[in-house]
Amino acid sequence: MATGTSSSYPPPPPYYRLYKDYLEDPESAPEPPPPVQGTYPLFGATYTTDVVLPSLEDQGVRQLYPKGPSIDFKRELTSLNRELQLHILELADVLVERPSQYARRVEDISLIFKNLHHLLNSLRPHQCCYFDVLLLGESNTHSHSRTSDTTKEASNRGYQKEERGGTKASQGITPEFGWSSGMNPVLL
């Protein structure tokens, strides 16, 4: 039998004691540490907080599409994709005809893949913005539908109250959320 006790989880870090009075006084908790700026080590590797996509030249790779801020991504991706297909067919031909010369074709295919990958990564910020716009639009649509459903329910309750001889404020509202003929909404 084991003489010591063992736990499946390690004990909590000692700074949990700083939060013992948090429920009674939320201001008693210490401020969170400031965000990390610059470089930081993580699992033995050094990372940076700068989110900048390095250029292909910085990585030592030849760029196959034109440089500049106004790149037609669709055209360039299509062009690189067709070029990739052509090089794969050439690789198949070289493997059949001259198997010893395949290394050059593999390097060309690797270069095209690196260019495709870099071009797709440069589209990521646009993709994030588009996704945020979709989420916000979806959020507005849901809140608008909830508001209109609530308004329709209130309108229907008012109409039902009117049928039972309800108040003057509920008169003139139809279940379709419109004014009945002859009623002026300003005079109610």
Contacts in CASP RR format, 6 or more apart in sequence:
PFRMAT RR
TARGET T0000
AUTHOR 0000-0000-0000
METHOD contacts of the structure
MODEL  1
MATGTSSSYPPPPPYYRLYKDYLEDPESAPEPPPPVQGTYPLFGATYTTD
VVLPSLEDQGVRQLYPKGPSIDFKRELTSLNRELQLHILELADVLVERPS
QYARRVEDISLIFKNLHHLLNSLRPHQCCYFDVLLLGESNTHSHSRTSDT
TKEASNRGYQKEERGGTKASQGITPEFGWSSGMNPVLL
18 29 0 8 1.000
18 30 0 8 1.000
19 29 0 8 1.000
21 28 0 8 1.000
22 28 0 8 1.000
22 29 0 8 1.000
35 49 0 8 1.000
36 49 0 8 1.000
37 49 0 8 1.000
38 48 0 8 1.000
38 49 0 8 1.000
38 50 0 8 1.000
39 46 0 8 1.000
39 47 0 8 1.000
39 48 0 8 1.000
39 49 0 8 1.000
40 46 0 8 1.000
40 47 0 8 1.000
40 48 0 8 1.000
40 49 0 8 1.000
41 47 0 8 1.000
53 118 0 8 1.000
53 121 0 8 1.000
53 122 0 8 1.000
55 63 0 8 1.000
56 62 0 8 1.000
56 63 0 8 1.000
56 114 0 8 1.000
56 115 0 8 1.000
56 118 0 8 1.000
57 63 0 8 1.000
59 114 0 8 1.000
61 111 0 8 1.000
61 114 0 8 1.000
61 115 0 8 1.000
61 118 0 8 1.000
62 111 0 8 1.000
63 115 0 8 1.000
63 118 0 8 1.000
64 80 0 8 1.000
64 83 0 8 1.000
64 111 0 8 1.000
64 112 0 8 1.000
64 115 0 8 1.000
65 71 0 8 1.000
65 76 0 8 1.000
65 79 0 8 1.000
65 80 0 8 1.000
65 115 0 8 1.000
65 119 0 8 1.000
66 76 0 8 1.000
71 119 0 8 1.000
71 122 0 8 1.000
73 119 0 8 1.000
73 122 0 8 1.000
73 123 0 8 1.000
76 119 0 8 1.000
77 116 0 8 1.000
77 119 0 8 1.000
77 120 0 8 1.000
80 112 0 8 1.000
80 115 0 8 1.000
80 116 0 8 1.000
80 119 0 8 1.000
81 116 0 8 1.000
83 112 0 8 1.000
84 109 0 8 1.000
84 112 0 8 1.000
84 113 0 8 1.000
84 116 0 8 1.000
87 105 0 8 1.000
87 108 0 8 1.000
87 109 0 8 1.000
87 112 0 8 1.000
88 109 0 8 1.000
90 105 0 8 1.000
91 102 0 8 1.000
91 105 0 8 1.000
91 106 0 8 1.000
91 109 0 8 1.000
94 101 0 8 1.000
94 102 0 8 1.000
94 105 0 8 1.000
95 102 0 8 1.000
151 177 0 8 1.000
152 177 0 8 1.000
155 173 0 8 1.000
155 174 0 8 1.000
155 175 0 8 1.000
155 177 0 8 1.000
155 178 0 8 1.000
156 175 0 8 1.000
158 166 0 8 1.000
158 170 0 8 1.000
158 173 0 8 1.000
159 170 0 8 1.000
159 173 0 8 1.000
159 174 0 8 1.000
159 175 0 8 1.000
161 167 0 8 1.000
161 170 0 8 1.000
162 170 0 8 1.000
162 171 0 8 1.000
162 172 0 8 1.000
162 173 0 8 1.000
168 188 0 8 1.000
169 188 0 8 1.000
171 183 0 8 1.000
171 188 0 8 1.000
172 179 0 8 1.000
172 180 0 8 1.000
172 183 0 8 1.000
172 188 0 8 1.000
173 179 0 8 1.000
173 180 0 8 1.000
174 180 0 8 1.000
179 185 0 8 1.000
END
